[in-house]
């Protein structure tokens, strides 16, 4: 079976993207590890990483600096094998990637039962720091700050919330309760709290994403046959890199609380279509780039096969 040649339309698009929006080396390496390496065992030789990142015009010095920073931040750990270094995901890095994957590659719940989760942090000097840290971390989980000591979300991940409270050491400080509207008591509904989330800003980011990736999605089509393996890997990585920057800021509110023309739905559909189209060729490129003589790329994880229903 012949390998497709690089499509000139896709080549022009990737060159323009990298020229106009050059990704930061460390951030892009996080995307590459999360999207491509973590599902295949979570480890790569440094020399192979350097070659792989050259696909995006990231030089050797930037790659070495990036892996050093990620090791300092406990995302990666280095293993020495003679003169060679092999970088693997740490346990905490793997957990962080797993949490991000749930939001990037999978749509939110299709239905909502009207139930809310409220997190209350009481006043007091002893919990001032806890309150600040918790607001920040819950913000990344999609919670909105209603008042300085009250945060809310209509579709909270309770398992993640429990983990987060434990990680911050505030499980004994916070009150976590469920809430629903009480019919007939007031004319206002909890759904009006949607105004506490920056939905306009998130919608604008989704529309920008659609404008940027629409042309390459049309060029690729539904089967990715026009992509060379290198182009497939380039496009898939840039797609995930750009999409995650938006979706990780999306509070993932229930459909009932979103406008009918919410662009997040279209952005997910575009991402799903492109990802599925280019993944077979991208995986071939990845195996060639990360393995040497006698090496075999580990089979993809079950989680990978569930991404955008790739299978």
SULWOCOR-V79712 format. One record per residue. N is the residue number from 1. RES is the residue in one letter. PSI is psi in whole degrees, -180 to 180 (999 if undefined). NEAR is the number of other ideal C-beta (glycine too) atoms within 12 Angstrom. D_CENTER is the distance of its C-alpha to the mean C-alpha in Angstrom with 2 decimals. Layout:
n:res:psi:near:d_center
N:RES:PSI:NEAR:D_CENTER
N:RES:PSI:NEAR:D_CENTER
This chain:
n:res:psi:near:d_center
1:X:125:7:33.71
2:X:148:7:33.27
3:X:128:17:30.04
4:X:142:24:29.13
5:X:159:15:29.90
6:X:131:25:27.53
7:X:128:28:27.59
8:X:-33:15:28.84
9:X:-44:21:26.94
10:X:-36:38:23.56
11:X:-45:22:24.83
12:X:-41:17:25.77
13:X:-46:32:22.47
14:X:-40:39:20.49
15:X:-43:21:23.16
16:X:-43:17:23.09
17:X:-49:28:19.33
18:X:-28:23:19.54
19:X:-42:13:22.71
20:X:-31:13:21.61
21:X:61:22:18.07
22:X:121:20:18.32
23:X:148:31:15.08
24:X:140:19:15.71
25:X:-48:30:16.29
26:X:-44:27:14.57
27:X:-42:28:11.27
28:X:-36:36:11.52
29:X:-35:39:12.65
30:X:-44:35:9.64
31:X:-45:38:7.74
32:X:-44:47:10.95
33:X:-46:43:11.28
34:X:-42:40:8.09
35:X:-39:43:8.53
36:X:-38:43:12.29
37:X:-42:42:14.07
38:X:-42:39:12.79
39:X:-14:34:13.85
40:X:42:30:17.16
41:X:-16:25:18.34
42:X:27:35:16.12
43:X:148:30:18.94
44:X:145:39:20.23
45:X:142:28:23.39
46:X:-43:31:23.18
47:X:-34:23:25.43
48:X:-37:31:23.25
49:X:-42:38:20.14
50:X:-44:30:22.39
51:X:-41:25:23.46
52:X:-43:37:20.03
53:X:-19:40:18.77
54:X:-22:22:22.07
55:X:-31:35:20.74
56:X:8:36:18.96
57:X:17:20:21.99
58:X:122:30:20.72
59:X:170:17:23.94
60:X:-44:19:24.88
61:X:-43:14:25.47
62:X:-37:25:22.01
63:X:-45:34:20.46
64:X:-42:24:22.89
65:X:-40:20:22.20
66:X:-45:34:18.42
67:X:-33:40:18.84
68:X:-44:22:21.48
69:X:-42:21:19.32
70:X:-31:36:16.55
71:X:-40:27:19.50
72:X:-34:16:20.96
73:X:9:18:17.87
74:X:27:16:18.02
75:X:-42:33:14.86
76:X:161:38:17.33
77:X:144:24:21.02
78:X:142:24:23.64
79:X:125:19:26.29
80:X:133:13:29.42
81:X:88:14:31.26
82:X:-122:8:34.32
83:X:-1:9:33.36
84:X:150:17:29.89
85:X:140:25:26.68
86:X:129:28:23.96
87:X:132:39:20.64
88:X:156:29:19.00
89:X:138:33:16.18
90:X:169:24:17.73
91:X:-43:15:17.71
92:X:-36:19:15.80
93:X:-41:30:13.22
94:X:-40:27:12.92
95:X:-41:23:12.62
96:X:-41:30:9.82
97:X:-39:35:7.79
98:X:-41:29:9.21
99:X:-44:30:8.37
100:X:-38:32:4.59
101:X:-38:29:5.52
102:X:-33:27:7.95
103:X:-32:33:6.31
104:X:-47:38:4.39
105:X:-4:35:7.56
106:X:140:25:10.16
107:X:162:26:12.22
108:X:174:30:13.61
109:X:141:18:17.11
110:X:-29:12:19.72
111:X:166:13:22.35
112:X:135:22:22.98
113:X:9:14:26.13
114:X:6:19:26.51
115:X:137:21:25.77
116:X:155:32:24.24
117:X:126:32:23.24
118:X:136:29:24.84
119:X:123:41:24.53
120:X:130:27:27.67
121:X:116:35:28.38
122:X:164:21:32.15
123:X:161:15:33.94
124:X:141:12:35.45
125:X:-33:9:35.42
126:X:-18:14:34.05
127:X:12:24:30.75
128:X:-48:18:30.14
129:X:-42:17:27.67
130:X:-42:29:26.05
131:X:-44:29:25.71
132:X:-47:18:24.06
133:X:-42:22:21.51
134:X:-41:37:20.81
135:X:-44:31:20.41
136:X:-50:17:17.82
137:X:-39:29:15.73
138:X:-29:37:16.27
139:X:-40:24:15.30
140:X:-24:25:11.68
141:X:3:37:12.16
142:X:2:38:13.56
143:X:148:37:17.17
144:X:143:32:19.72
145:X:110:28:22.60
146:X:-45:25:25.75
147:X:167:18:28.10
148:X:-28:16:27.65
149:X:11:24:28.10
150:X:121:29:26.57
151:X:151:38:22.96
152:X:152:39:22.11
153:X:140:39:19.62
154:X:-14:38:20.77
155:X:53:32:18.28
156:X:145:34:17.40
157:X:105:25:16.16
158:X:-36:18:19.40
159:X:-43:16:18.58
160:X:-38:27:15.70
161:X:-43:32:18.15
162:X:-44:19:20.83
163:X:-43:19:18.84
164:X:-43:34:17.98
165:X:-38:29:21.65
166:X:-42:17:22.77
167:X:-38:21:20.60
168:X:-8:27:22.06
169:X:32:17:25.47
170:X:18:30:26.08
171:X:-28:19:26.58
172:X:-9:15:30.27
173:X:-31:25:29.82
174:X:150:32:27.60
175:X:127:21:28.82
176:X:121:28:26.43
177:X:157:18:28.06
178:X:153:19:27.60
179:X:149:24:29.00
180:X:162:18:30.27
181:X:144:19:32.49
182:X:103:12:36.20
183:X:137:11:38.00
184:X:-10:7:41.05
185:X:-40:10:40.50
186:X:161:10:38.88
187:X:-10:9:38.10
188:X:144:12:34.59
189:X:154:20:31.61
190:X:-27:31:28.48
191:X:-22:23:26.48
192:X:-15:18:27.88
193:X:-6:28:25.53
194:X:-26:27:22.89
195:X:-12:16:24.43
196:X:-8:24:22.94
197:X:144:30:19.41
198:X:62:19:18.90
199:X:-34:27:18.40
200:X:-42:16:20.29
201:X:-42:15:18.07
202:X:-41:29:14.86
203:X:-41:27:16.97
204:X:-39:19:18.13
205:X:-40:26:14.71
206:X:-42:35:14.10
207:X:-38:22:17.62
208:X:-41:20:17.19
209:X:-46:37:14.28
210:X:-39:29:16.68
211:X:-41:18:19.52
212:X:-43:30:17.92
213:X:-8:38:16.71
214:X:-49:24:19.55
215:X:-43:20:22.11
216:X:-30:39:20.33
217:X:-41:36:19.39
218:X:-38:19:23.12
219:X:-37:27:24.20
220:X:-37:37:22.27
221:X:-163:20:23.55
222:X:-16:18:22.85
223:X:-6:17:23.69
224:X:16:34:22.51
225:X:-22:22:26.11
226:X:-9:27:26.43
227:X:136:39:23.73
228:X:162:28:24.85
229:X:-42:29:22.73
230:X:-44:31:21.84
231:X:-39:40:20.89
232:X:-44:39:18.78
233:X:-42:39:16.71
234:X:-52:43:16.63
235:X:-44:48:15.58
236:X:-44:47:12.86
237:X:-44:42:11.27
238:X:-36:42:11.93
239:X:-52:46:10.65
240:X:-39:43:7.08
241:X:-45:39:7.53
242:X:-41:36:9.05
243:X:-41:42:7.26
244:X:-31:33:3.94
245:X:-28:29:6.99
246:X:-51:33:8.59
247:X:-28:34:6.88
248:X:-10:29:6.09
249:X:-6:26:9.79
250:X:123:35:10.88
251:X:-6:37:13.10
252:X:56:36:13.11
253:X:158:34:16.88
254:X:152:28:19.18
255:X:-33:21:20.43
256:X:-20:21:23.81
257:X:0:30:22.71
258:X:155:27:21.13
259:X:154:17:23.23
260:X:-32:9:24.27
261:X:29:12:22.88
262:X:119:27:19.38
263:X:-12:28:17.43
264:X:-33:33:14.13
265:X:-45:24:15.93
266:X:-37:22:16.91
267:X:-40:36:13.56
268:X:-44:31:12.20
269:X:-43:24:15.48
270:X:-46:34:15.39
271:X:-43:43:12.02
272:X:-45:29:13.43
273:X:-46:29:16.72
274:X:-45:44:15.80
275:X:-46:41:13.57
276:X:-35:30:16.48
277:X:-40:32:19.05
278:X:-13:47:18.04
279:X:-43:39:16.76
280:X:-47:26:20.36
281:X:-37:34:21.37
282:X:-39:40:18.21
283:X:-36:33:18.76
284:X:-42:26:22.35
285:X:-42:33:21.62
286:X:-42:39:19.35
287:X:-42:26:22.16
288:X:-36:22:24.72
289:X:-32:32:22.85
290:X:-12:36:22.08
291:X:152:23:25.33
292:X:-165:17:28.89
293:X:128:5:32.28
294:X:-1:5:32.46
295:X:150:18:28.75
296:X:135:13:26.63
297:X:128:25:22.86
298:X:147:21:22.07
299:X:147:13:21.41
300:X:150:26:17.86
301:X:165:22:16.91
302:X:-37:13:17.41
303:X:-39:25:13.74
304:X:-40:32:13.19
305:X:-18:17:16.08
306:X:-12:21:14.68
307:X:125:35:11.57
308:X:25:30:12.76
309:X:44:18:16.08
310:X:-59:29:16.45
311:X:999:13:19.20
